[in-house]
Amino acid sequence: MSVLPARMPTVVVGCVVTLGLLAGCALESPPEDPPTDAVQPVVVATHDSWNMSKKVLREFTDETGYDVVVQPSGDAGALTNKLVLTKGSPIADVVYGIDNTFASRAVDEGVLAPYTPSDNAGADFEPQATDVAEQVTPIDYSDVCVNVDDTWFAEHDLAPPETFEDLIDPAYKGLFVTPGPPTSSPGLAFLIATISKFGEGGWQDYWQALLLDNEAQVTSGWSDAYQVDFTAGGGDGDRPIVLSYASSPPFTIPEDGDEPTTSALLDTCFRQVEYAAVLEGAENPEGAQAFIDFMLGSSFQEALPDNMYVFPVDPEAELPELWAKYAEPASDPWQMPESQIAELRADWLRAWAELAGQ
């Protein structure tokens, strides 16, 4: 702190003596205020599976003047937990990726602000509860399903599983990996699917057989399960059965091939809808609203399949050719009223954690 006052007289004297140093003094002046038309950021809190094209995001910036800053925050369950923990001092302006298994918690905790786009292309996917629908906007959907590596099963001369019951068959011991329900929205969706299938009186017995008897592996999120542990996920995984999406198989078509090497078990699916919402207390709520509007536009909606592995909520959005051929949604997915999920989710997760020893 003592250095600056000692140097100040020298600068002043130099400015008086020569015109050259006067010019130098001008350079020492405080910078001007930034131009009013400078790009303003919109901070997006999202899950780790975010992968939207930069070209599409540049369209948003060109159209609105807002720049997109993405802040990945774990899987959707971890993302929701983080939003709750930072209530009152939000980590972003807008959130994308909370789904129909976690949205009611975000609403109940007061971390979201009301906003409904004037042109809501995803109206058919609106939540049943009015208070939730007023705060979240459907952006995409997908069916969470068990996937299998068909190539692995062919090489090992073993028929792949087809049903929930098959997953607890000793023939598939040690072959299944799934993200855990407490931290992963696909994991929670799978748990809810098993509760829908086996009922309140049977789902815990099923999970005990799955985890303890058949040694299913549990990860913190989808990325670890699919990209690390799954044999067809691009890593060095050793598990040929994974919880993923009905839309995953098209992404396993080899460069020199014309069909996927994996398939989804459509009898094990739960329909997951992902939402966007403005965060309560956001620094840039106008930018957040503009981004939600943009996410419902054709550019973003049609980019979802190839970038996020999900279906657009806009029924008019054009699907990629391979999706139309190989990404088949479940005709009769397992479902559960959101009100029931909101009421019992904490009890289910507590019981599951006890079973899993977590």
C-alpha atoms as one frame of an Amber mdcrd trajectory, in Angstrom:
protein
   0.000   0.000   0.000   2.957   2.401   0.567   4.325   2.104  -2.976   1.547
   3.950  -4.799   1.761   7.283  -2.897   5.548   7.343  -3.327   5.222   7.054
  -7.126   2.334   9.486  -7.637   4.422  12.732  -7.540   6.756  11.335 -10.178
   3.876  10.751 -12.574   2.486  14.241 -12.002   5.835  15.984 -12.556   6.459
  14.018 -15.711   3.103  15.123 -17.067   3.969  18.783 -16.575   7.381  18.599
 -18.242   6.708  17.145 -21.683   3.872  16.686 -24.120   5.056  13.143 -24.723
   4.526  12.200 -21.107   1.227  14.060 -21.117   0.088  11.565 -23.717   1.325
   8.853 -21.427  -0.749  10.304 -18.619  -3.853  10.014 -20.734  -3.218   6.277
 -20.951  -3.207   6.114 -17.148  -6.751   7.566 -16.960  -9.593   5.321 -15.724
 -11.154   3.246 -18.531 -14.409   4.390 -20.001 -17.622   2.591 -19.076 -18.294
  -0.446 -21.303 -20.658   0.176 -24.200 -24.310  -0.333 -23.343 -24.732  -2.848
 -26.185 -22.133  -5.274 -24.758 -23.199  -8.924 -24.745 -24.849  -9.863 -21.452
 -24.530 -13.430 -20.180 -27.338 -15.866 -19.425 -26.038 -18.498 -17.016 -27.625
 -21.931 -17.517 -27.435 -24.507 -14.724 -27.786 -27.953 -16.248 -26.805 -31.598
 -15.925 -23.502 -33.081 -17.076 -25.124 -34.527 -20.201 -25.543 -31.062 -21.734
 -24.084 -31.028 -25.241 -25.842 -28.433 -27.383 -24.185 -27.307 -30.606 -22.257
 -24.023 -30.504 -23.852 -23.030 -33.801 -27.317 -23.186 -32.262 -26.210 -21.204
 -29.216 -24.695 -18.541 -31.492 -28.119 -18.183 -33.103 -29.523 -17.312 -29.692
 -26.813 -14.720 -29.121 -27.350 -13.204 -32.565 -31.100 -13.027 -32.044 -31.161
 -11.687 -28.495 -27.779 -10.195 -27.647 -27.375 -12.584 -24.718 -24.381 -14.898
 -24.447 -24.915 -18.412 -23.023 -22.705 -19.532 -20.140 -23.254 -23.199 -19.259
 -22.697 -24.454 -15.718 -22.885 -28.279 -15.487 -23.881 -29.430 -12.003 -23.941
 -33.216 -11.952 -26.878 -35.396 -12.886 -30.423 -34.039 -12.661 -30.835 -35.209
  -9.081 -27.588 -33.593  -7.996 -28.558 -30.488  -9.972 -31.853 -30.212  -8.094
 -30.069 -30.670  -4.761 -27.623 -27.902  -5.649 -30.446 -25.521  -6.566 -32.079
 -26.174  -3.204 -28.824 -25.674  -1.285 -28.177 -22.342  -3.052 -31.705 -21.000
  -2.596 -31.606 -17.233  -2.212 -28.274 -16.996  -4.011 -28.883 -18.890  -7.271
 -25.971 -20.334  -9.202 -27.526 -19.363 -12.551 -30.356 -17.503 -14.261 -32.135
 -20.488 -15.747 -32.102 -24.222 -15.148 -32.487 -26.936 -17.780 -32.722 -30.636
 -17.030 -34.863 -31.079 -13.935 -37.525 -33.603 -14.861 -40.920 -34.944 -13.853
 -39.368 -36.974 -11.032 -37.622 -33.984  -9.387 -39.514 -30.847 -10.515 -42.039
 -30.890  -7.675 -39.199 -30.756  -5.156 -37.723 -27.667  -6.806 -41.162 -26.014
  -6.759 -41.842 -26.962  -3.140 -38.466 -25.549  -2.076 -39.203 -22.202  -3.771
 -36.147 -22.130  -6.031 -38.054 -21.455  -9.276 -39.869 -18.355 -10.534 -43.172
 -18.420 -12.468 -42.876 -18.165 -16.249 -44.976 -19.544 -19.100 -43.906 -18.910
 -22.714 -46.544 -17.390 -24.963 -45.845 -20.043 -27.606 -45.585 -23.295 -25.656
 -44.817 -26.081 -28.129 -44.643 -28.617 -25.296 -48.108 -28.019 -23.912 -48.950
 -31.716 -24.298 -46.215 -32.511 -21.748 -47.302 -30.000 -19.102 -47.197 -31.256
 -15.492 -50.544 -32.162 -13.966 -50.070 -29.962 -10.903 -50.925 -26.328 -11.653
 -48.282 -24.844  -9.345 -45.573 -26.918 -11.049 -46.858 -26.121 -14.554 -46.700
 -22.380 -13.801 -42.969 -22.598 -13.077 -41.542 -25.183 -15.475 -41.584 -25.451
 -19.262 -41.331 -28.860 -21.022 -38.379 -28.937 -23.441 -37.811 -32.600 -24.309
 -38.777 -36.123 -23.372 -37.310 -39.582 -23.509 -38.085 -43.074 -22.316 -35.675
 -44.304 -19.662 -35.113 -47.984 -20.457 -32.656 -50.779 -19.904 -30.268 -51.088
 -22.877 -28.221 -54.108 -23.894 -25.040 -54.571 -25.919 -26.273 -57.003 -28.578
 -22.766 -57.538 -29.929 -21.465 -58.604 -26.509 -24.298 -61.090 -26.024 -23.800
 -62.546 -29.490 -20.076 -62.993 -28.849 -20.792 -64.719 -25.520 -23.546 -66.910
 -26.966 -26.026 -65.659 -24.358 -29.545 -64.439 -25.067 -29.988 -60.861 -23.805
 -32.596 -60.072 -21.122 -35.984 -58.711 -22.130 -37.904 -57.939 -18.927 -37.503
 -56.639 -15.379 -37.638 -60.217 -14.134 -34.786 -61.244 -16.434 -32.471 -58.760
 -14.741 -32.554 -60.813 -11.536 -31.946 -64.100 -13.354 -28.588 -65.606 -12.227
 -27.576 -65.803 -15.901 -27.103 -62.013 -15.826 -25.341 -61.766 -12.474 -22.799
 -58.934 -12.435 -23.775 -57.655 -15.882 -26.087 -54.698 -15.083 -25.091 -51.117
 -14.199 -27.496 -48.318 -13.304 -27.200 -44.776 -11.966 -28.517 -44.464  -8.424
 -31.950 -42.927  -7.719 -30.782 -40.336  -5.114 -28.466 -38.496  -7.516 -29.736
 -39.378 -10.982 -33.035 -38.631 -12.688 -32.759 -41.742 -14.933 -31.963 -43.751
 -11.806 -35.030 -42.384 -10.040 -37.130 -42.999 -13.151 -36.020 -46.647 -13.133
 -36.866 -46.961  -9.442 -40.340 -45.536 -10.089 -40.795 -47.919 -13.017 -40.050
 -50.889 -10.738 -42.482 -49.554  -8.133 -45.133 -49.239 -10.862 -44.362 -52.781
 -11.976 -44.082 -54.595  -8.628 -46.142 -52.339  -6.361 -45.455 -51.033  -2.872
 -45.400 -54.571  -1.557 -42.894 -55.985  -4.017 -40.406 -53.416  -5.258 -38.030
 -53.718  -2.280 -37.768 -57.484  -2.703 -37.015 -56.920  -6.377 -34.235 -54.447
  -5.634 -32.763 -56.711  -2.976 -32.515 -59.460  -5.569 -31.105 -57.036  -8.134
 -28.441 -55.486  -5.901 -27.510 -58.186  -3.425 -28.164 -61.419  -5.280 -27.379
 -60.375  -8.846 -24.717 -57.774  -7.993 -26.019 -54.858 -10.054 -23.581 -51.949
  -9.960 -24.752 -48.461  -8.952 -23.072 -45.238 -10.129 -23.707 -41.604  -9.244
 -24.946 -40.621 -12.701 -25.805 -41.701 -16.235 -22.455 -40.622 -17.697 -20.502
 -42.981 -15.440 -22.883 -45.870 -16.052 -23.076 -45.544 -19.830 -19.774 -44.009
 -20.889 -17.513 -45.755 -18.386 -19.030 -49.086 -17.282 -21.189 -50.094 -20.265
 -19.379 -52.304 -22.774 -20.762 -50.318 -25.724 -20.390 -46.864 -24.185 -17.017
 -45.949 -25.644 -14.883 -46.747 -22.622 -13.452 -50.007 -21.352 -16.584 -51.066
 -19.509 -17.352 -54.666 -18.597 -21.139 -54.488 -18.112 -23.260 -55.233 -21.206
 -26.565 -54.163 -19.575 -27.120 -50.516 -18.647 -29.906 -48.152 -17.749 -30.126
 -45.543 -20.491 -32.762 -44.368 -22.980 -34.876 -45.715 -25.814 -33.115 -43.091
 -27.932 -29.590 -44.395 -27.198 -29.248 -47.178 -29.832 -28.833 -44.891 -32.911
 -25.635 -43.551 -31.370 -24.030 -46.997 -31.419 -24.116 -47.411 -35.191 -20.480
 -48.042 -36.259 -18.908 -45.778 -38.883 -18.846 -48.659 -41.337 -22.227 -50.053
 -40.278 -25.875 -49.320 -40.935 -27.605 -50.437 -37.733 -27.061 -50.084 -33.956
 -25.059 -52.575 -31.952 -27.347 -52.031 -28.955 -31.070 -52.113 -28.302 -33.525
 -50.835 -25.696 -35.861 -53.098 -23.738 -39.137 -51.254 -24.329 -41.004 -53.165
 -21.601 -38.771 -51.524 -18.959 -39.331 -47.861 -19.893 -40.459 -44.867 -17.836
 -41.315 -41.659 -19.679 -39.120 -38.790 -18.513 -39.911 -35.159 -19.385 -37.185
 -32.531 -18.919 -38.020 -28.940 -18.056 -36.475 -25.486 -18.102 -37.297 -22.797
 -15.541 -36.256 -19.329 -14.443 -34.474 -19.379 -11.091 -35.902 -17.263  -8.299
 -33.559 -14.316  -7.653 -31.795 -14.635 -11.038 -29.534 -11.736 -11.984 -30.810
 -11.845 -15.561 -34.450 -13.044 -15.516 -35.189 -11.426 -18.894 -32.344 -13.375
 -20.473 -33.548 -16.550 -18.772 -37.033 -16.100 -20.229 -35.570 -15.388 -23.663
 -33.513 -18.592 -23.499 -36.544 -20.690 -22.577 -38.411 -19.174 -25.530 -35.451
 -20.039 -27.768 -35.340 -23.629 -26.507 -38.859 -24.097 -27.851 -37.885 -22.806
 -31.286 -37.186 -25.070 -34.232 -33.376 -24.682 -34.181 -32.992 -25.886 -30.608
 -35.783 -28.469 -30.791 -34.425 -30.114 -33.936 -30.887 -30.136 -32.530 -31.933
 -32.026 -29.387 -31.806 -35.598 -30.766 -28.247 -35.484 -32.099 -26.902 -33.468
 -29.171 -28.851 -34.539 -26.075 -30.178 -38.011 -27.098 -33.767 -36.887 -26.373
 -36.977 -36.263 -28.304 -38.196 -32.675 -28.851 -41.547 -31.785 -27.301 -42.547
 -29.886 -30.446 -44.532 -32.367 -32.551 -43.617 -30.371 -35.673 -39.858 -30.718
 -35.128 -38.157 -32.869 -37.748 -36.293 -35.916 -36.434 -32.963 -37.095 -37.869
 -33.294 -39.982 -40.302 -31.645 -42.524 -38.002 -33.918 -41.530 -35.151 -36.992
 -42.037 -37.263 -35.670 -45.523 -38.052 -34.044 -46.746 -34.827 -35.099 -44.536
 -31.880 -38.460 -46.070 -31.050 -40.355 -44.651 -28.043 -42.170 -47.126 -25.832
 -45.783 -47.645 -26.870 -46.885 -48.151 -23.263 -44.254 -46.791 -20.858 -44.566
 -47.182 -17.104 -46.041 -44.033 -15.588 -47.025 -42.584 -12.228 -48.909 -39.396
 -11.269 -46.517 -36.594 -10.355 -48.541 -35.952  -7.205 -47.782 -39.495  -6.034
 -44.094 -39.075  -6.859 -43.988 -35.805  -4.909 -45.696 -37.383  -1.900 -43.674
 -40.587  -1.683 -40.325 -39.825  -3.352 -38.490 -39.148  -0.068 -39.807 -42.379
   1.496 -38.840 -44.414  -1.561 -35.336 -42.956  -1.665 -34.860 -43.571   2.049
 -35.938 -47.192   1.704 -33.772 -47.679  -1.384 -30.722 -46.234   0.392 -31.178
 -48.682   3.248 -31.353 -51.570   0.786 -28.286 -50.355  -1.095 -26.336 -49.647
   2.081 -25.952 -45.963   1.171
